Every structure is written in C-alpha cells, then in structure tokens.
Amino acid sequence: MLGGIALRHGDGEIVRKVGNVGYGIRPSARRRGLATWALGEILSEAREFGMERVLVVCAAENLGSVRTIERCGGVLEGIRDAELGPARRYWITVGESRA
C-alpha cells in the first residue's frame, strides 16, 4: 500500500472541519506524483457524484500537500487554527481535470 484517499460527501460538521477530501502517502512513496494522481482521480469521482466543488484541508506547514492541492486547482480560502495547529483550507472547483 502506497497511500489512501477518501471523498466525503455533504457539508456536515466533519466536512466543514476536515474537508471533502483526505489523503496520505506513505513516506517512502512520496515525491512520485502519487498524491497529485490520486487527487485528480478523486476529483473525477466528485464530478460523477454531481459535486460542484470540494474543500481540501492540510496542515499549514505541509508544503508537499500545498503543492499537490494547488497543482490540482486549489484556491486558498485562508488559514485557520485547528486542533492540531494551523490548517490551510482550499476549494477546488470540480470541472475539467487539472492534474
């Protein structure tokens, strides 16, 4: 297993807190484009479910995730304090694939 990704539907409390998309890549498998590929695939799934945009949240200092999210069209909403420290909140419009 190289990593995992999940798509959360709706706009409930958990989605507002941690986003519609959550993913992680095993440290030994990072920097190979896997996260960008997986995020692009999950955006296709979101489009099939009729979602217009998704919220993706990452730790403010996680520059790998920042690059991945921005590469896939993420637009920074802002940085908020979260339980585990500052978190960047990005919105990605679900349309044509950007990855």
Z-matrix of the N, CA and C atoms (Angstrom, degrees):
N
C 1 1.446
C 2 1.529 1 108.53
N 3 1.319 2 114.56 1 129.78
C 4 1.458 3 120.56 2 -179.45
C 5 1.522 4 112.64 3 -99.14
N 6 1.330 5 116.71 4 -21.13
C 7 1.453 6 120.36 5 -179.49
C 8 1.513 7 110.00 6 169.74
N 9 1.317 8 114.77 7 -170.07
C 10 1.452 9 120.09 8 179.86
C 11 1.518 10 110.30 9 -153.07
N 12 1.330 11 115.09 10 158.75
C 13 1.457 12 121.20 11 178.79
C 14 1.525 13 107.99 12 -146.99
N 15 1.320 14 116.40 13 146.93
C 16 1.461 15 121.20 14 -179.42
C 17 1.520 16 109.63 15 -138.31
N 18 1.338 17 114.81 16 146.22
C 19 1.456 18 122.54 17 175.90
C 20 1.517 19 107.85 18 -114.17
N 21 1.326 20 116.31 19 121.27
C 22 1.460 21 121.96 20 177.42
C 23 1.527 22 108.13 21 -101.76
N 24 1.318 23 115.97 22 132.59
C 25 1.467 24 121.41 23 -178.44
C 26 1.528 25 109.90 24 -94.70
N 27 1.311 26 114.78 25 162.49
C 28 1.455 27 120.53 26 174.19
C 29 1.509 28 112.99 27 83.36
N 30 1.317 29 114.60 28 -167.08
C 31 1.465 30 120.35 29 -178.57
C 32 1.525 31 110.85 30 -137.16
N 33 1.326 32 116.15 31 31.76
C 34 1.459 33 121.36 32 179.99
C 35 1.519 34 112.59 33 -66.77
N 36 1.307 35 115.46 34 -179.05
C 37 1.467 36 121.71 35 -175.70
C 38 1.526 37 112.49 36 -57.79
N 39 1.335 38 117.63 37 -43.13
C 40 1.461 39 119.75 38 -178.56
C 41 1.522 40 111.03 39 -64.45
N 42 1.330 41 117.28 40 -38.99
C 43 1.465 42 120.41 41 178.62
C 44 1.519 43 110.13 42 -67.13
N 45 1.314 44 117.65 43 -42.49
C 46 1.467 45 120.37 44 178.55
C 47 1.529 46 111.19 45 -62.48
N 48 1.311 47 116.11 46 -29.03
C 49 1.464 48 121.07 47 -177.05
C 50 1.531 49 112.65 48 -84.77
N 51 1.345 50 116.66 49 -48.94
C 52 1.468 51 119.76 50 -172.93
C 53 1.525 52 113.86 51 -116.62
N 54 1.332 53 118.46 52 -2.67
C 55 1.452 54 121.09 53 175.06
C 56 1.520 55 114.17 54 97.70
N 57 1.333 56 114.08 55 171.04
C 58 1.461 57 121.32 56 177.84
C 59 1.519 58 111.86 57 -79.64
N 60 1.320 59 116.88 58 -24.83
C 61 1.462 60 121.42 59 -175.40
C 62 1.519 61 109.08 60 -123.37
N 63 1.326 62 114.76 61 135.11
C 64 1.455 63 121.19 62 173.06
C 65 1.514 64 108.21 63 -133.15
N 66 1.315 65 117.59 64 137.79
C 67 1.459 66 120.01 65 179.72
C 68 1.522 67 110.36 66 -150.95
N 69 1.301 68 114.63 67 161.59
C 70 1.456 69 121.66 68 175.91
C 71 1.517 70 109.30 69 -155.94
N 72 1.306 71 116.06 70 144.36
C 73 1.459 72 122.77 71 178.99
C 74 1.529 73 108.09 72 -121.40
N 75 1.317 74 115.91 73 133.30
C 76 1.463 75 121.11 74 177.87
C 77 1.538 76 108.66 75 -54.77
N 78 1.340 77 117.91 76 135.82
C 79 1.472 78 120.05 77 -176.66
C 80 1.528 79 114.15 78 -50.78
N 81 1.323 80 118.01 79 -39.77
C 82 1.469 81 119.71 80 -178.14
C 83 1.533 82 112.73 81 -72.09
N 84 1.330 83 117.85 82 -9.96
C 85 1.465 84 121.48 83 -178.93
C 86 1.528 85 112.31 84 -108.61
N 87 1.316 86 117.59 85 4.97
C 88 1.469 87 120.96 86 -177.35
C 89 1.529 88 111.31 87 -75.40
N 90 1.332 89 114.65 88 163.79
C 91 1.470 90 123.54 89 176.86
C 92 1.530 91 112.57 90 66.82
N 93 1.341 92 116.07 91 30.43
C 94 1.459 93 122.06 92 176.43
C 95 1.525 94 112.36 93 -119.07
N 96 1.329 95 116.87 94 2.02
C 97 1.459 96 120.26 95 -178.44
C 98 1.520 97 114.35 96 86.87
N 99 1.328 98 117.38 97 5.93
C 100 1.465 99 120.50 98 -177.86
C 101 1.525 100 112.15 99 -65.15
N 102 1.324 101 117.30 100 -42.42
C 103 1.468 102 120.27 101 -178.86
C 104 1.529 103 110.55 102 -64.80
N 105 1.328 104 116.66 103 -41.56
C 106 1.463 105 120.15 104 178.72
C 107 1.526 106 110.14 105 -63.35
N 108 1.332 107 116.27 106 -43.85
C 109 1.464 108 120.53 107 177.78
C 110 1.535 109 110.38 108 -60.71
N 111 1.343 110 116.63 109 -48.87
C 112 1.465 111 120.81 110 -177.29
C 113 1.524 112 111.34 111 -63.20
N 114 1.325 113 117.08 112 -41.85
C 115 1.462 114 119.96 113 179.33
C 116 1.529 115 110.10 114 -64.85
N 117 1.315 116 117.86 115 -40.55
C 118 1.461 117 120.55 116 175.93
C 119 1.522 118 111.92 117 -60.05
N 120 1.334 119 116.62 118 -41.10
C 121 1.467 120 120.89 119 178.94
C 122 1.526 121 111.40 120 -66.25
N 123 1.333 122 116.91 121 -41.61
C 124 1.467 123 119.73 122 -178.63
C 125 1.528 124 110.37 123 -70.25
N 126 1.334 125 117.85 124 -29.08
C 127 1.466 126 120.16 125 174.59
C 128 1.526 127 110.11 126 -65.70
N 129 1.330 128 117.07 127 -36.01
C 130 1.467 129 120.61 128 175.20
C 131 1.523 130 110.66 129 -63.69
N 132 1.331 131 116.40 130 -41.04
C 133 1.469 132 120.83 131 176.90
C 134 1.531 133 110.19 132 -62.73
N 135 1.331 134 116.34 133 -44.02
C 136 1.469 135 120.03 134 179.73
C 137 1.523 136 110.42 135 -60.21
N 138 1.322 137 116.47 136 -40.64
C 139 1.465 138 121.22 137 178.20
C 140 1.526 139 110.30 138 -61.79
N 141 1.341 140 117.11 139 -42.65
C 142 1.461 141 120.93 140 178.87
C 143 1.523 142 112.22 141 -63.29
N 144 1.339 143 116.96 142 -30.01
C 145 1.462 144 121.29 143 177.92
C 146 1.529 145 112.03 144 -83.40
N 147 1.327 146 116.91 145 0.37
C 148 1.455 147 120.72 146 177.64
C 149 1.516 148 114.53 147 83.14
N 150 1.316 149 117.47 148 13.88
C 151 1.463 150 120.36 149 178.23
C 152 1.528 151 108.98 150 -74.84
N 153 1.321 152 116.93 151 138.29
C 154 1.462 153 121.30 152 -179.40
C 155 1.519 154 112.28 153 -90.88
N 156 1.323 155 116.30 154 -30.51
C 157 1.463 156 120.53 155 177.29
C 158 1.514 157 108.47 156 -155.63
N 159 1.330 158 115.04 157 158.60
C 160 1.459 159 120.12 158 179.23
C 161 1.524 160 108.96 159 -129.61
N 162 1.319 161 114.51 160 149.64
C 163 1.458 162 122.40 161 176.02
C 164 1.521 163 108.12 162 -99.35
N 165 1.336 164 116.01 163 129.42
C 166 1.454 165 122.14 164 176.97
C 167 1.524 166 107.28 165 -124.20
N 168 1.330 167 115.87 166 127.64
C 169 1.463 168 121.91 167 -175.96
C 170 1.521 169 108.73 168 -119.34
N 171 1.338 170 116.44 169 137.59
C 172 1.466 171 120.04 170 175.70
C 173 1.520 172 109.34 171 -143.65
N 174 1.315 173 115.48 172 160.34
C 175 1.460 174 120.65 173 176.23
C 176 1.530 175 108.51 174 -59.34
N 177 1.319 176 116.45 175 138.59
C 178 1.464 177 121.19 176 -175.36
C 179 1.522 178 112.22 177 -57.48
N 180 1.327 179 117.40 178 -33.22
C 181 1.467 180 120.31 179 -176.55
C 182 1.532 181 113.12 180 -90.35
N 183 1.326 182 118.37 181 0.63
C 184 1.464 183 121.82 182 -178.52
C 185 1.530 184 109.63 183 -83.81
N 186 1.326 185 115.33 184 82.88
C 187 1.460 186 120.33 185 -173.92
C 188 1.524 187 112.98 186 -66.26
N 189 1.327 188 118.12 187 -28.09
C 190 1.462 189 120.46 188 175.65
C 191 1.514 190 111.05 189 -63.03
N 192 1.327 191 116.97 190 -46.01
C 193 1.467 192 120.46 191 178.04
C 194 1.524 193 110.91 192 -67.55
N 195 1.318 194 117.00 193 -38.40
C 196 1.460 195 120.04 194 178.04
C 197 1.529 196 109.65 195 -57.44
N 198 1.328 197 117.19 196 -48.31
C 199 1.467 198 120.82 197 -179.99
C 200 1.533 199 111.14 198 -62.92
N 201 1.333 200 116.09 199 -42.75
C 202 1.467 201 120.06 200 179.60
C 203 1.520 202 111.08 201 -60.55
N 204 1.319 203 116.41 202 -49.96
C 205 1.462 204 121.12 203 -177.43
C 206 1.527 205 110.80 204 -63.35
N 207 1.325 206 117.05 205 -44.61
C 208 1.458 207 119.84 206 -179.90
C 209 1.525 208 111.19 207 -66.77
N 210 1.330 209 118.20 208 -36.32
C 211 1.463 210 122.40 209 177.18
C 212 1.531 211 110.86 210 -61.72
N 213 1.320 212 116.14 211 -30.42
C 214 1.473 213 121.37 212 -179.45
C 215 1.520 214 112.63 213 -92.77
N 216 1.322 215 117.54 214 12.61
C 217 1.458 216 121.22 215 174.39
C 218 1.510 217 115.46 216 98.36
N 219 1.319 218 118.40 217 9.02
C 220 1.462 219 121.32 218 -178.84
C 221 1.519 220 112.61 219 -64.70
N 222 1.325 221 115.29 220 134.72
C 223 1.463 222 122.61 221 177.08
C 224 1.523 223 106.97 222 -114.27
N 225 1.314 224 115.89 223 122.88
C 226 1.465 225 121.44 224 -176.39
C 227 1.524 226 111.20 225 -66.44
N 228 1.337 227 115.09 226 121.41
C 229 1.462 228 121.58 227 173.29
C 230 1.523 229 109.02 228 -81.11
N 231 1.329 230 115.69 229 -39.53
C 232 1.449 231 120.65 230 -179.58
C 233 1.517 232 110.50 231 161.07
N 234 1.318 233 114.64 232 -178.71
C 235 1.461 234 122.12 233 177.78
C 236 1.520 235 107.27 234 -116.81
N 237 1.330 236 115.49 235 128.70
C 238 1.467 237 121.18 236 -179.29
C 239 1.514 238 110.31 237 -124.64
N 240 1.319 239 115.23 238 153.51
C 241 1.458 240 119.56 239 172.10
C 242 1.518 241 108.30 240 -71.47
N 243 1.333 242 115.70 241 136.69
C 244 1.458 243 122.15 242 178.49
C 245 1.523 244 108.27 243 -131.10
N 246 1.317 245 116.27 244 174.47
C 247 1.466 246 120.62 245 -177.89
C 248 1.520 247 112.91 246 -56.12
N 249 1.333 248 116.81 247 -36.72
C 250 1.465 249 120.94 248 -177.08
C 251 1.518 250 112.75 249 -102.05
N 252 1.322 251 118.20 250 14.72
C 253 1.461 252 122.05 251 179.38
C 254 1.521 253 111.05 252 117.79
N 255 1.328 254 116.44 253 -176.73
C 256 1.457 255 120.77 254 -177.97
C 257 1.534 256 111.59 255 -59.50
N 258 1.335 257 115.25 256 139.11
C 259 1.465 258 120.94 257 -178.83
C 260 1.518 259 109.92 258 -130.42
N 261 1.326 260 115.47 259 135.95
C 262 1.463 261 121.88 260 174.66
C 263 1.528 262 107.92 261 -86.08
N 264 1.322 263 116.22 262 137.50
C 265 1.465 264 122.51 263 179.82
C 266 1.520 265 107.97 264 -117.81
N 267 1.332 266 115.38 265 120.55
C 268 1.459 267 122.38 266 -178.68
C 269 1.518 268 110.65 267 -119.33
N 270 1.322 269 115.75 268 144.62
C 271 1.466 270 122.03 269 171.36
C 272 1.521 271 107.92 270 -110.85
N 273 1.327 272 114.76 271 134.99
C 274 1.459 273 120.96 272 175.15
C 275 1.526 274 107.09 273 -119.60
N 276 1.328 275 115.99 274 121.51
C 277 1.455 276 120.49 275 174.87
C 278 1.515 277 107.65 276 -73.53
N 279 1.313 278 116.35 277 128.32
C 280 1.461 279 121.26 278 -178.48
C 281 1.523 280 107.57 279 -86.19
N 282 1.294 281 114.31 280 108.44
C 283 1.458 282 121.65 281 -179.25
C 284 1.508 283 107.16 282 -149.11
N 285 1.299 284 116.39 283 -135.66
C 286 1.454 285 119.48 284 177.22
C 287 1.512 286 109.06 285 -65.29
N 288 1.327 287 116.18 286 144.12
C 289 1.456 288 122.16 287 -178.66
C 290 1.519 289 110.29 288 -60.92
N 291 1.332 290 115.78 289 137.57
C 292 1.457 291 122.01 290 179.22
C 293 1.522 292 112.07 291 -106.24
N 294 1.310 293 116.83 292 -13.05
C 295 1.471 294 120.34 293 -174.04
C 296 1.513 295 111.18 294 -83.92
